[in-house]
Amino acid sequence: MKELQEILRAYEAVKKGEGKAKLATIVKVKGSTYRRPGARMLIRDDGTSVGALSSGCLEADVIERAKKIMESHDAVTVTYDMTSPQNDLWGLNLGCNGIIQILLESLPLSVRSPHLKFLSNCIAEGKPGVIASVFRVDGELKAAVGSHLFLAQDGKIDEDIRNPVLCAALTKDCLDVLHSKSSCNKEYRFTEGIVEALIEYIQPPLPLFIFGAGADAIPLARMAKELGWTVTVVDHRPAFISKERFATADQFTLARPEEVAQKITITSNAAAVILTHDFSLDLELLRVILPSQASYVGLLGPSSRAELLIEKLKETGFTPTSQQLSRLHAPIGLNIGAESPEEIALSILSEIQAFVNGRSGGFLRDHSGPIHG
């Protein structure tokens, strides 16, 4: 997510100055590849770029291709076949044994790119969306490579495909992807020809709420921002929530536990981390946060402490449901032997990342399937 945010900032900078730019997007992969569909790179006409499409091996060739067609308004799809023994012709020789297809499209500077405008809106509003990107057209079908359909969470559709039949098919699949939250490639066969598109789920930045602004919350907030997440720090002590202590945090909320429900809206895609180190504060925060929509609730401290907190909640009249308790991660974090605040932050963020992606967080060497599968 941070990479995409940097691409958007770079595009705005290009628009304010003079020059041209291309956007390279991985639209389809087969076999083993470093990046997955949806990875992007912005390429300026001076050859500089923002973002990455591989481990560094493809970028130079993609940049050269982009520079050669910088004056053209037409989009093109480029294929890199790493399964071929000839892949060393590009100086790649990756040994990844995969095929990558990359869509190169122009970025208008006189007006905002609809593609990047849609992505920017998803980030700014914190709402998901879906982009259908056409990258292959065979036959006489009236559709252009590089055309898009955009589906917002509220159902609003924008498109520049200008083909009602194709738009109807794309819309159906975009709605499916919005529901499943899983991107996919789709091929459409019509009498006039064949179209292939990437149906891409756009996940907005993960909202992270940190309750407790102690010393261990500082690296957690900083490192979460490195991932591109939206960070809110909550504490009842005015001196503890400041830009001096949390330079990268997006928001600060001054609130005691009993005020949290009135001052904060925790959405279903949010993660909440409790780091107060105070039993009574943790007790009241759990009373408020467990019934919220937060998909992940993390609590610092040993399991025995968490069990005691749950018992105290029951004694005071609040019995968490099994569904609420299933969202509680206590002790918080992955078991990596963390000791320092930075190591603990790494452990916590790693667990949240694994949870969001539906992974167990184990060693990749013990994973039998595809890394990205």
C-alpha positions as a Markdown table, in Angstrom:
| # | Residue | x | y | z |
|---|---|---|---|---|
| 1 | Met | 0.0 | 0.0 | 0.0 |
| 2 | Lys | 2.8 | 2.4 | 0.8 |
| 3 | Glu | 4.2 | 1.8 | -2.7 |
| 4 | Leu | 0.9 | 2.8 | -4.3 |
| 5 | Gln | 0.7 | 5.9 | -2.1 |
| 6 | Glu | 4.2 | 6.9 | -3.4 |
| 7 | Ile | 3.2 | 6.3 | -7.0 |
| 8 | Leu | 0.2 | 8.6 | -6.5 |
| 9 | Arg | 2.4 | 11.3 | -5.0 |
| 10 | Ala | 4.9 | 11.0 | -7.8 |
| 11 | Tyr | 2.1 | 11.3 | -10.4 |
| 12 | Glu | 0.8 | 14.5 | -8.8 |
| 13 | Ala | 4.4 | 15.9 | -8.8 |
| 14 | Val | 4.7 | 15.1 | -12.5 |
| 15 | Lys | 1.4 | 16.8 | -13.3 |
| 16 | Lys | 2.6 | 20.0 | -11.5 |
| 17 | Gly | 5.9 | 20.0 | -13.5 |
| 18 | Glu | 6.7 | 19.4 | -17.1 |
| 19 | Gly | 7.1 | 16.0 | -18.6 |
| 20 | Lys | 5.3 | 12.8 | -19.4 |
| 21 | Ala | 4.7 | 9.5 | -17.6 |
| 22 | Lys | 3.6 | 5.9 | -18.2 |
| 23 | Leu | 2.1 | 3.5 | -15.7 |
| 24 | Ala | 3.2 | -0.1 | -15.8 |
| 25 | Thr | 0.9 | -2.7 | -14.1 |
| 26 | Ile | 1.3 | -6.4 | -13.8 |
| 27 | Val | -2.0 | -7.8 | -15.1 |
| 28 | Lys | -1.3 | -11.5 | -15.4 |
| 29 | Val | 1.2 | -14.0 | -14.1 |
| 30 | Lys | 1.8 | -17.7 | -14.5 |
| 31 | Gly | 4.1 | -19.8 | -12.5 |
| 32 | Ser | 6.6 | -18.4 | -10.0 |
| 33 | Thr | 7.0 | -14.6 | -10.0 |
| 34 | Tyr | 8.3 | -12.0 | -7.5 |
| 35 | Arg | 5.2 | -9.7 | -7.7 |
| 36 | Arg | 1.5 | -10.5 | -8.3 |
| 37 | Pro | -1.1 | -8.8 | -10.5 |
| 38 | Gly | -1.8 | -5.3 | -9.4 |
| 39 | Ala | 1.9 | -4.4 | -8.7 |
| 40 | Arg | 2.5 | -1.0 | -10.3 |
| 41 | Met | 5.4 | 1.2 | -11.4 |
| 42 | Leu | 5.3 | 4.8 | -12.6 |
| 43 | Ile | 7.9 | 5.7 | -15.2 |
| 44 | Arg | 8.8 | 9.3 | -16.0 |
| 45 | Asp | 10.1 | 10.4 | -19.4 |
| 46 | Asp | 13.6 | 11.0 | -17.9 |
| 47 | Gly | 13.8 | 7.3 | -17.1 |
| 48 | Thr | 13.3 | 7.6 | -13.3 |
| 49 | Ser | 10.6 | 5.5 | -11.7 |
| 50 | Val | 8.6 | 4.8 | -8.6 |
| 51 | Gly | 7.4 | 1.3 | -7.6 |
| 52 | Ala | 8.6 | -2.1 | -8.5 |
| 53 | Leu | 7.5 | -5.0 | -10.7 |
| 54 | Ser | 10.1 | -7.6 | -9.8 |
| 55 | Ser | 13.1 | -8.0 | -7.6 |
| 56 | Gly | 14.9 | -5.5 | -9.8 |
| 57 | Cys | 15.5 | -7.5 | -13.0 |
| 58 | Leu | 12.6 | -6.4 | -15.2 |
| 59 | Glu | 12.5 | -2.7 | -14.3 |
| 60 | Ala | 15.3 | -1.6 | -16.7 |
| 61 | Asp | 13.8 | -3.2 | -19.7 |
| 62 | Val | 10.2 | -2.0 | -18.8 |
| 63 | Ile | 11.6 | 1.6 | -18.4 |
| 64 | Glu | 13.3 | 1.4 | -21.8 |
| 65 | Arg | 10.1 | 0.2 | -23.5 |
| 66 | Ala | 8.1 | 2.9 | -21.8 |
| 67 | Lys | 10.5 | 5.6 | -22.9 |
| 68 | Lys | 10.3 | 4.4 | -26.5 |
| 69 | Ile | 6.5 | 4.8 | -26.5 |
| 70 | Met | 6.3 | 7.8 | -24.2 |
| 71 | Glu | 4.8 | 10.0 | -27.0 |
| 72 | Ser | 2.1 | 7.5 | -27.8 |
| 73 | His | -1.3 | 7.5 | -26.2 |
| 74 | Asp | -1.9 | 3.9 | -27.0 |
| 75 | Ala | -1.6 | 1.2 | -24.3 |
| 76 | Val | 0.3 | -1.9 | -24.9 |
| 77 | Thr | 0.8 | -5.3 | -23.1 |
| 78 | Val | 4.3 | -6.7 | -22.8 |
| 79 | Thr | 5.0 | -10.3 | -22.0 |
| 80 | Tyr | 8.1 | -11.6 | -20.2 |
| 81 | Asp | 8.5 | -15.3 | -20.4 |
| 82 | Met | 11.0 | -16.5 | -17.7 |
| 83 | Thr | 10.3 | -20.1 | -18.6 |
| 84 | Ser | 12.2 | -19.7 | -21.9 |
| 85 | Pro | 15.9 | -20.5 | -22.1 |
| 86 | Gln | 16.2 | -17.3 | -24.0 |
| 87 | Asn | 15.3 | -15.1 | -21.0 |
| 88 | Asp | 19.0 | -14.2 | -20.6 |
| 89 | Leu | 18.6 | -12.1 | -23.7 |
| 90 | Trp | 17.1 | -9.4 | -21.5 |
| 91 | Gly | 19.8 | -9.9 | -18.9 |
| 92 | Leu | 17.2 | -11.4 | -16.6 |
| 93 | Asn | 18.0 | -15.0 | -16.1 |
| 94 | Leu | 15.8 | -15.0 | -13.0 |
| 95 | Gly | 15.2 | -18.7 | -12.6 |
| 96 | Cys | 11.7 | -17.8 | -11.5 |
| 97 | Asn | 10.1 | -20.0 | -14.1 |
| 98 | Gly | 7.1 | -17.7 | -14.6 |
| 99 | Ile | 5.4 | -15.6 | -17.2 |
| 100 | Ile | 4.6 | -12.0 | -16.5 |
| 101 | Gln | 2.3 | -9.7 | -18.6 |
| 102 | Ile | 2.6 | -6.0 | -18.0 |
| 103 | Leu | 0.2 | -3.3 | -19.2 |
| 104 | Leu | 1.9 | 0.0 | -20.2 |
| 105 | Glu | -0.5 | 2.9 | -20.4 |
| 106 | Ser | -0.2 | 6.6 | -20.7 |
| 107 | Leu | -1.0 | 9.0 | -17.9 |
| 108 | Pro | -2.7 | 12.2 | -18.9 |
| 109 | Leu | -1.3 | 15.4 | -17.4 |
| 110 | Ser | -3.9 | 17.9 | -18.4 |
| 111 | Val | -6.5 | 16.1 | -16.4 |
| 112 | Arg | -6.2 | 13.5 | -13.6 |
| 113 | Ser | -5.9 | 9.9 | -14.8 |
| 114 | Pro | -9.2 | 8.1 | -14.1 |
| 115 | His | -7.2 | 5.1 | -13.1 |
| 116 | Leu | -5.1 | 6.8 | -10.5 |
| 117 | Lys | -8.0 | 9.1 | -9.4 |
| 118 | Phe | -10.0 | 6.0 | -8.5 |
| 119 | Leu | -7.1 | 4.5 | -6.6 |
| 120 | Ser | -6.6 | 7.8 | -4.8 |
| 121 | Asn | -10.2 | 8.0 | -3.8 |
| 122 | Cys | -10.2 | 4.4 | -2.4 |
| 123 | Ile | -7.2 | 5.4 | -0.2 |
| 124 | Ala | -8.6 | 8.8 | 0.9 |
| 125 | Glu | -12.0 | 7.4 | 1.7 |
| 126 | Gly | -10.8 | 4.2 | 3.2 |
| 127 | Lys | -13.2 | 2.2 | 1.1 |
| 128 | Pro | -12.5 | -0.8 | -1.2 |
| 129 | Gly | -13.2 | -0.9 | -4.9 |
| 130 | Val | -12.6 | -2.9 | -8.1 |
| 131 | Ile | -10.8 | -2.0 | -11.3 |
| 132 | Ala | -11.3 | -4.0 | -14.5 |
| 133 | Ser | -8.3 | -3.4 | -16.8 |
| 134 | Val | -8.5 | -4.7 | -20.4 |
| 135 | Phe | -5.1 | -5.9 | -21.5 |
| 136 | Arg | -5.8 | -8.2 | -24.5 |
| 137 | Val | -8.2 | -7.8 | -27.4 |
| 138 | Asp | -8.3 | -10.3 | -30.3 |
| 139 | Gly | -10.6 | -10.0 | -33.3 |
| 140 | Glu | -13.0 | -7.3 | -34.3 |
| 141 | Leu | -14.5 | -6.5 | -30.9 |
| 142 | Lys | -14.7 | -2.8 | -30.3 |
| 143 | Ala | -12.7 | -2.5 | -27.1 |
| 144 | Ala | -9.2 | -1.0 | -26.4 |
| 145 | Val | -6.3 | -2.4 | -24.5 |
| 146 | Gly | -5.8 | -0.1 | -21.5 |
| 147 | Ser | -9.5 | 0.7 | -21.1 |
| 148 | His | -11.0 | 0.3 | -17.6 |
| 149 | Leu | -14.1 | -0.1 | -15.6 |
| 150 | Phe | -14.2 | 1.2 | -12.1 |
| 151 | Leu | -16.6 | -0.1 | -9.4 |
| 152 | Ala | -16.9 | 1.7 | -6.1 |
| 153 | Gln | -18.1 | 0.2 | -2.9 |
| 154 | Asp | -21.4 | 2.0 | -3.2 |
| 155 | Gly | -22.0 | 0.4 | -6.6 |
| 156 | Lys | -21.1 | 3.5 | -8.7 |
| 157 | Ile | -19.6 | 2.6 | -12.0 |
| 158 | Asp | -17.3 | 4.6 | -14.2 |
| 159 | Glu | -15.8 | 3.3 | -17.4 |
| 160 | Asp | -14.0 | 4.2 | -20.7 |
| 161 | Ile | -14.6 | 0.9 | -22.4 |
| 162 | Arg | -17.7 | 2.1 | -24.4 |
| 163 | Asn | -18.9 | -1.4 | -25.1 |
| 164 | Pro | -22.2 | -2.2 | -23.3 |
| 165 | Val | -22.0 | -5.9 | -23.7 |
| 166 | Leu | -18.4 | -6.1 | -22.4 |
| 167 | Cys | -19.2 | -3.6 | -19.7 |
| 168 | Ala | -22.1 | -5.8 | -18.5 |
| 169 | Ala | -19.9 | -8.9 | -18.3 |
| 170 | Leu | -17.1 | -6.9 | -16.5 |
| 171 | Thr | -19.6 | -5.4 | -14.0 |
| 172 | Lys | -20.9 | -8.8 | -13.0 |
| 173 | Asp | -17.3 | -10.1 | -12.3 |
| 174 | Cys | -16.4 | -6.9 | -10.6 |
| 175 | Leu | -19.3 | -7.3 | -8.2 |
| 176 | Asp | -18.2 | -10.9 | -7.5 |
| 177 | Val | -14.6 | -9.7 | -6.8 |
| 178 | Leu | -15.9 | -6.9 | -4.5 |
| 179 | His | -17.7 | -9.5 | -2.5 |
| 180 | Ser | -14.9 | -12.1 | -2.5 |
| 181 | Lys | -12.1 | -9.5 | -2.0 |
| 182 | Ser | -10.0 | -11.6 | -4.3 |
| 183 | Ser | -8.5 | -10.4 | -7.7 |
| 184 | Cys | -8.7 | -12.6 | -10.7 |
| 185 | Asn | -8.1 | -12.7 | -14.5 |
| 186 | Lys | -11.1 | -13.2 | -16.8 |
| 187 | Glu | -11.4 | -14.1 | -20.5 |
| 188 | Tyr | -14.5 | -13.1 | -22.4 |
| 189 | Arg | -15.4 | -14.7 | -25.7 |
| 190 | Phe | -17.8 | -12.9 | -28.0 |
| 191 | Thr | -18.8 | -13.4 | -31.7 |
| 192 | Glu | -16.6 | -10.5 | -32.6 |
| 193 | Gly | -13.5 | -11.5 | -30.6 |
| 194 | Ile | -11.9 | -12.3 | -27.3 |
| 195 | Val | -11.1 | -9.9 | -24.4 |
| 196 | Glu | -9.0 | -10.6 | -21.4 |
| 197 | Ala | -9.0 | -8.4 | -18.3 |
| 198 | Leu | -7.6 | -8.2 | -14.8 |
| 199 | Ile | -10.4 | -7.8 | -12.2 |
| 200 | Glu | -8.5 | -6.2 | -9.3 |
| 201 | Tyr | -9.7 | -5.8 | -5.8 |
| 202 | Ile | -8.4 | -2.5 | -4.3 |
| 203 | Gln | -7.9 | -2.9 | -0.6 |
| 204 | Pro | -7.7 | 0.5 | 1.2 |
| 205 | Pro | -5.1 | 1.1 | 3.9 |
| 206 | Leu | -5.6 | -0.9 | 7.0 |
| 207 | Pro | -6.9 | 1.3 | 9.9 |
| 208 | Leu | -4.8 | 0.6 | 13.0 |
| 209 | Phe | -6.0 | 1.9 | 16.4 |
| 210 | Ile | -3.3 | 1.9 | 19.1 |
| 211 | Phe | -4.8 | 2.2 | 22.6 |
| 212 | Gly | -2.1 | 3.4 | 24.9 |
| 213 | Ala | 0.7 | 5.9 | 24.0 |
| 214 | Gly | 3.5 | 4.5 | 26.0 |
| 215 | Ala | 7.1 | 4.0 | 24.7 |
| 216 | Asp | 6.3 | 0.7 | 23.0 |
| 217 | Ala | 3.6 | 2.3 | 21.0 |
| 218 | Ile | 6.0 | 4.6 | 19.2 |
| 219 | Pro | 7.8 | 2.0 | 17.1 |
| 220 | Leu | 4.5 | 0.3 | 16.4 |
| 221 | Ala | 3.0 | 3.4 | 15.0 |
| 222 | Arg | 6.1 | 4.2 | 13.0 |
| 223 | Met | 6.5 | 0.8 | 11.5 |
| 224 | Ala | 2.8 | 0.5 | 10.7 |
| 225 | Lys | 3.0 | 3.7 | 8.7 |
| 226 | Glu | 5.9 | 2.2 | 6.8 |
| 227 | Leu | 3.4 | -0.4 | 5.6 |
| 228 | Gly | 1.1 | 2.3 | 4.5 |
| 229 | Trp | -1.5 | 1.8 | 7.2 |
| 230 | Thr | -3.7 | 4.5 | 8.7 |
| 231 | Val | -2.6 | 5.0 | 12.3 |
| 232 | Thr | -4.7 | 6.4 | 15.1 |
| 233 | Val | -3.2 | 6.7 | 18.6 |
| 234 | Val | -5.7 | 6.8 | 21.5 |
| 235 | Asp | -4.8 | 7.8 | 25.1 |
| 236 | His | -6.3 | 9.8 | 28.0 |
| 237 | Arg | -3.1 | 11.7 | 28.7 |
| 238 | Pro | -2.7 | 14.9 | 26.6 |
| 239 | Ala | 1.1 | 15.0 | 27.0 |
| 240 | Phe | 1.5 | 11.5 | 25.5 |
| 241 | Ile | -0.3 | 11.9 | 22.2 |
| 242 | Ser | 1.6 | 14.5 | 20.2 |
| 243 | Lys | 3.4 | 14.8 | 16.9 |
| 244 | Glu | 6.7 | 15.1 | 18.8 |
| 245 | Arg | 6.3 | 11.5 | 20.0 |
| 246 | Phe | 4.3 | 10.0 | 17.1 |
| 247 | Ala | 5.6 | 11.9 | 14.0 |
| 248 | Thr | 4.0 | 9.6 | 11.5 |
| 249 | Ala | 0.6 | 9.0 | 13.1 |
| 250 | Asp | -2.4 | 10.1 | 11.1 |
| 251 | Gln | -4.7 | 10.9 | 14.0 |
| 252 | Phe | -4.8 | 11.4 | 17.7 |
| 253 | Thr | -7.8 | 10.8 | 20.0 |
| 254 | Leu | -7.8 | 12.0 | 23.5 |
| 255 | Ala | -10.2 | 9.7 | 25.3 |
| 256 | Arg | -10.7 | 7.6 | 28.4 |
| 257 | Pro | -12.0 | 4.0 | 27.7 |
| 258 | Glu | -15.6 | 5.0 | 28.5 |
| 259 | Glu | -15.4 | 7.8 | 25.9 |
| 260 | Val | -14.0 | 5.6 | 23.1 |
| 261 | Ala | -17.3 | 4.5 | 21.6 |
| 262 | Gln | -18.5 | 8.1 | 21.3 |
| 263 | Lys | -15.2 | 9.5 | 19.8 |
| 264 | Ile | -14.0 | 6.6 | 17.5 |
| 265 | Thr | -15.7 | 4.6 | 14.8 |
| 266 | Ile | -13.9 | 1.2 | 14.4 |
| 267 | Thr | -14.8 | -0.3 | 11.1 |
| 268 | Ser | -14.9 | -4.0 | 10.1 |
| 269 | Asn | -11.5 | -3.8 | 8.3 |
| 270 | Ala | -9.7 | -2.2 | 11.3 |
| 271 | Ala | -7.2 | -3.7 | 13.8 |
| 272 | Ala | -7.2 | -2.5 | 17.4 |
| 273 | Val | -4.1 | -3.0 | 19.7 |
| 274 | Ile | -4.3 | -2.5 | 23.4 |
| 275 | Leu | -1.0 | -1.4 | 25.0 |
| 276 | Thr | -2.0 | 0.5 | 28.1 |
| 277 | His | -0.1 | -1.7 | 30.6 |
| 278 | Asp | -2.9 | -0.9 | 33.0 |
| 279 | Phe | -5.3 | -3.7 | 34.1 |
| 280 | Ser | -8.3 | -1.4 | 34.8 |
| 281 | Leu | -7.9 | 0.5 | 31.6 |
| 282 | Asp | -7.5 | -2.8 | 29.6 |
| 283 | Leu | -10.7 | -4.0 | 31.3 |
| 284 | Glu | -12.7 | -1.0 | 30.2 |
| 285 | Leu | -11.2 | -1.0 | 26.7 |
| 286 | Leu | -12.1 | -4.6 | 26.1 |
| 287 | Arg | -15.7 | -3.8 | 27.2 |
| 288 | Val | -15.9 | -1.3 | 24.4 |
| 289 | Ile | -13.7 | -2.8 | 21.7 |
| 290 | Leu | -14.8 | -6.5 | 21.8 |
| 291 | Pro | -18.4 | -5.6 | 20.7 |
| 292 | Ser | -17.1 | -3.2 | 18.0 |
| 293 | Gln | -16.7 | -4.2 | 14.4 |
| 294 | Ala | -12.9 | -4.5 | 14.6 |
| 295 | Ser | -11.8 | -7.7 | 12.8 |
| 296 | Tyr | -8.6 | -8.0 | 14.9 |
| 297 | Val | -8.2 | -7.1 | 18.6 |
| 298 | Gly | -4.8 | -7.6 | 20.1 |
| 299 | Leu | -4.0 | -7.4 | 23.8 |
| 300 | Leu | -0.5 | -7.1 | 25.3 |
| 301 | Gly | 0.4 | -9.4 | 28.1 |
| 302 | Pro | 0.4 | -13.2 | 29.0 |
| 303 | Ser | -2.6 | -15.4 | 28.4 |
| 304 | Ser | -3.1 | -15.7 | 32.2 |
| 305 | Arg | -3.7 | -11.9 | 32.4 |
| 306 | Ala | -6.1 | -12.1 | 29.4 |
| 307 | Glu | -8.1 | -14.9 | 31.0 |
| 308 | Leu | -8.3 | -12.9 | 34.3 |
| 309 | Leu | -9.6 | -9.8 | 32.3 |
| 310 | Ile | -12.3 | -11.9 | 30.7 |
| 311 | Glu | -13.3 | -13.3 | 34.0 |
| 312 | Lys | -13.5 | -9.8 | 35.5 |
| 313 | Leu | -15.7 | -8.7 | 32.5 |
| 314 | Lys | -18.1 | -11.5 | 33.2 |
| 315 | Glu | -18.3 | -10.6 | 36.9 |
| 316 | Thr | -19.2 | -7.1 | 35.9 |
| 317 | Gly | -22.1 | -8.2 | 33.7 |
| 318 | Phe | -20.4 | -8.4 | 30.3 |
| 319 | Thr | -19.9 | -11.9 | 28.9 |
| 320 | Pro | -18.1 | -11.7 | 25.5 |
| 321 | Thr | -19.6 | -14.0 | 22.8 |
| 322 | Ser | -17.5 | -16.7 | 21.2 |
| 323 | Gln | -17.4 | -14.7 | 18.0 |
| 324 | Gln | -16.0 | -11.7 | 19.9 |
| 325 | Leu | -13.4 | -13.8 | 21.7 |
| 326 | Ser | -12.4 | -15.4 | 18.4 |
| 327 | Arg | -11.2 | -11.9 | 17.3 |
| 328 | Leu | -9.1 | -11.5 | 20.4 |
| 329 | His | -5.4 | -12.2 | 20.1 |
| 330 | Ala | -3.8 | -12.5 | 23.5 |
| 331 | Pro | -0.9 | -12.8 | 23.9 |
| 332 | Ile | -0.6 | -10.5 | 20.9 |
| 333 | Gly | 1.9 | -11.1 | 18.1 |
| 334 | Leu | 3.9 | -13.9 | 16.5 |
| 335 | Asn | 6.3 | -16.0 | 18.5 |
| 336 | Ile | 9.6 | -14.6 | 17.2 |
| 337 | Gly | 11.3 | -14.2 | 20.6 |
| 338 | Ala | 10.6 | -10.4 | 20.7 |
| 339 | Glu | 12.1 | -8.5 | 23.6 |
| 340 | Ser | 12.7 | -4.8 | 22.7 |
| 341 | Pro | 9.8 | -2.4 | 21.7 |
| 342 | Glu | 10.9 | -2.6 | 18.1 |
| 343 | Glu | 10.9 | -6.4 | 18.1 |
| 344 | Ile | 7.5 | -6.5 | 19.8 |
| 345 | Ala | 6.2 | -4.0 | 17.2 |
| 346 | Leu | 7.5 | -6.3 | 14.4 |
| 347 | Ser | 5.8 | -9.3 | 16.1 |
| 348 | Ile | 2.5 | -7.5 | 16.4 |
| 349 | Leu | 2.5 | -6.1 | 12.8 |
| 350 | Ser | 3.5 | -9.5 | 11.4 |
| 351 | Glu | 0.6 | -11.2 | 13.1 |
| 352 | Ile | -1.9 | -8.5 | 11.9 |
| 353 | Gln | -0.5 | -8.9 | 8.3 |
| 354 | Ala | -0.8 | -12.6 | 8.5 |
| 355 | Phe | -4.3 | -12.4 | 9.9 |
| 356 | Val | -5.5 | -9.9 | 7.2 |
| 357 | Asn | -4.1 | -12.2 | 4.5 |
| 358 | Gly | -5.5 | -15.4 | 6.0 |
| 359 | Arg | -2.1 | -16.8 | 6.7 |
| 360 | Ser | -0.7 | -18.7 | 9.7 |
| 361 | Gly | 2.6 | -16.8 | 9.9 |
| 362 | Gly | 4.9 | -19.9 | 9.9 |
| 363 | Phe | 8.1 | -20.5 | 8.0 |
| 364 | Leu | 7.8 | -20.3 | 4.3 |
| 365 | Arg | 10.1 | -23.4 | 4.0 |
| 366 | Asp | 7.4 | -25.4 | 5.7 |
| 367 | His | 4.7 | -24.2 | 3.3 |
| 368 | Ser | 4.0 | -26.8 | 0.7 |
| 369 | Gly | 2.0 | -24.7 | -1.8 |
| 370 | Pro | 2.8 | -21.6 | -3.8 |
| 371 | Ile | 4.1 | -18.7 | -1.8 |
| 372 | His | 1.3 | -16.4 | -3.1 |
| 373 | Gly | -1.3 | -19.1 | -3.1 |
